[in-house]
Amino acid sequence: MTQARMLPTYLVQRYHGWKATTYADNKAWYRRLAEGGQHPRAMVISCCDSRVHVTSIFGADEGEFFIHRNIANLVPPSNPDGQYHGTSAAVEFAVTSLKVAHLIVLGHSSCGGVKGCHAMCSGHAPELEEKSSFVGRWMDMLRPGYDRVKDIPEEKAQLEALEKQAVLISLENLMTFPFVREAVEAENMTLHGLWTQLGNGGLEQYDPSLGEFVPV
């Protein structure tokens, strides 16, 4: 028998508030979305971190973004082995079915997943080295990024650089998917790497011509 329980009261109250205001004021729009299907222009891969609010950053309405969230906004390399691949499935659907024009990987400051990877790779999180750790095995994807930044002297700067490596490694891995590569090479879709500073609201984008992140 399932262990699910009823929603906490504060969420029920918030739902009723939304239904009575935002939904009531925009019924026609919601019905059009429901009946016409979704046609997002962009897919955004962001972190599960509750402080990262993609739609608020870009002032987006419902139906504008196809959003996938996971620990540290990572994309694994293409590996069609018949197993469970949530992120890869989301990318496949966005590119081949929704035919998004833009695929954005959004990293952020103070990322807990990246901090855990840093601790694991530097030998300070043996629990993440365990084969049973879902987080540890997921963060293995970022080990090459750690090797690239481990010689940066100051730890804070090292962590920020590793957060940006999570974006870059994801962009690299995206190009291992045949359908992503085909869409990019046909100029039907563009890839973008972003990093946001939670504290000051800053946003940086990766400039491939410079090989670095620059302010937007």
N, C-alpha and C positions, 0 to 999 in steps of 0.2 A: 504493500500500500504506500502511496506517495506521502512524503513528509511535508508537502506544501501546506501553507497556512494562509489565512485571510490577510489582505493587505493591511499595513499599519494605518491607523486613523488619519495621520497627517497627509498620507498620499491619497487617500480617498477624498479628503477635503480639497486637496489641490486639484484633483481630477474634476470634481464637481465645479470648482471655480473656473477651470479652463473651459469646460463644456458650456457654462452659462455666459462666458464672456468671449474669449477668442474664437471658439467654434461658432457660437451663435452669431457673431458678427461677420463670419466668413463661410457660411454654410455652402454657398454656391461654389466657392473655390475648392473646398474639401470634397464636394461631390464630383467636381470635374476631375480632380486628382484620382479619385476612386474609380471613376468610370473610364477615364482616358488612359490609365496606366501611367507609369513613371517615365520621364524623359530627361533625366539629369544630364547636364552638360559636362560634369566633372565627377570623378571618383576621388575621394580623399581617404587616405590610409593614415590614421592617427593613433595615438596612444590611448589606452583605457583610462588613463589618469583623469579623475573627475574634474580637474581644474582646466583641462583643455576643452574648450567649447567652440568647435569648428564653425557652427552656423552663426554664432555671435561674432566671431572674428571677421567674417566676411559679410555679415548682415544678410544671410541667406534665408529664404523662405522654404517651406515644405516643398519637396519635389526638385529642388535645385541640385543637391549633392547626393551621390550614392556614397555612404560613409561606412567604412570598415575600421573597427578599432581592435587593437591587440596590445600585448605588453611591448612597450618600447617601439611601437609603429614599425615593426620589422616585416619584411617580405622574404620568405625562404626561396631558395632557387627552385626552379621547376623540377619536380620529381614525381612523374606519373607512375607511382608504384601500386595504385589501387587501394591505398590507405586513406585515412581521414585527413583532409587538408582544407581547413576553413578559410584561411587567407587566400590560398591559391584558387579556391572555388569562387570567392568573392571577386577576385581579379578577373577570372575567366568570364564570369557573368557580366561584369561591367564592360569588358572589352568586346566580347563576341556577341552578346545579346543586347545590351543597352547602347553599345557603340559610343561610349563617352569620348569627348574630344580632348579631355585633359585628365591626366592621372597624377595626383599630387600626393607626395609623402610628406607628412607634417610632423617634425620632431619638436621637442620642447625642453626648456630648462628644468632643473631639479627633477629629472626623470628617475623614478625609483627603480625601474627595470634596468636602466643603464648603470645606475649606482650599484645594483646587485651584481651586474656583469663585471664591473670594475673590481668589486670586492672579491668575486670568485676568481678572476684571472690573476689577481695579485696575491692570492693565497689566503684571503681573510674571510672566506665564506665556504667552509668545507661542506656545509649542508647542501649547497647548490651544486656541488660536485657529484652528489649521489645520483645514481641512475634513476631513482624514483622521483627526483625533483623535476616537475614539469617546467618550472621557471628556469631552472639551470640548463636543461637541455634546449629550451627555446633560445636562451641567451647565448648558447654556443655559437649561434650565427654571427654574433658580434665579436667573437674572439679575434678575427683578423683586424678589426677596427682597433681593438685594444693594443695589438702589436704596433699599429701605426702611431699611436699617441702616447705610449707608456714612457717615453723619454722626455715628455714635457715636464719641466721641473715642479711646477705648482699644481697641487691636486685639483683645485677648483677649475683651473684652466684645462687640465687633463679630462675632467668629467664633461666639461662643455664640449671639448673636441670630440669626445667619445659619443656624445649625444648627436653630434653632426655626422659622425661616422655611421651611426645607425640609419640615418637618412640616405647616405651615399651607398652603403652596402645594399639597402633595399632597392635603390635605383639600379644598381648593378645586377641584382638578382632578378629584377623585373625583366630585364632584357634577355634572360635565359628562357623565358616563356615564348614559344614560337609565335603565338597570336599577338603578343605585345610587340615583339620585334617587327612583325609584318605590319602592324598598324602604325608604328613609329616610322619605319622606312618608307611606307606609302604616304606619309605625312597626313594620315587620318587622325592621329593622336599625338599629343606632346606629353613628355614627362617633366615633372617639376619637383624640386626638393626645397622644402621650407623648414625653418626653425624659429620658434617663437619664445621670447623671454617673458615668462609669466608675470614677473614682478613689475616690469615697466611697460608691458604691452608691445614690446618691439617685435618686429617680424623681419627675418632675413631669408633671402633666397639664394640658392646655389647658382653661381655664374660659371658655367663650364669653360668660358674663354679665359677666366682668371684662375679657375681651380680653387675657388673659395666662396664662402657665404658673404653676401653683401646686403646692407639694409634695403628694405623695400621702400 
